[in-house]
Amino acid sequence: MNENINILVNKLVSELMQQAKNELAVLVNNMHNELINSNLQKKYYSLKEVSFITGLSVLALKGRYKRGTLAVVYEGQTPLIPSSEVDRLLTKLERQKTN
């Protein structure tokens, strides 16, 4: 009996987590679209901002620009990601999600 309850609880928690992830992805995507459509659109983003927008870790982003698959510019020693690269990366991630 307890085992059946545990299975049901685990299934429910898993479904709720998936639903929360989907809702968060929609929220972040909407926030990104609002940024793009606003007159205050930034031309460059920090790694933390791009991490928030894309859902990728800062370390994953660093790996991408070190491999040359993500363009960066530097303000002193601080890497900044152009907004065009953020858009390109989001498009690429969205295509991967649908495949």
Secondary structure as UniProt FT lines:
FT   HELIX           2..37
FT   TURN            39..40
FT   STRAND          44..45
FT   HELIX           47..54
FT   HELIX           58..67
FT   STRAND          73..75
FT   TURN            76..77
FT   STRAND          78..82
FT   HELIX           83..98
//
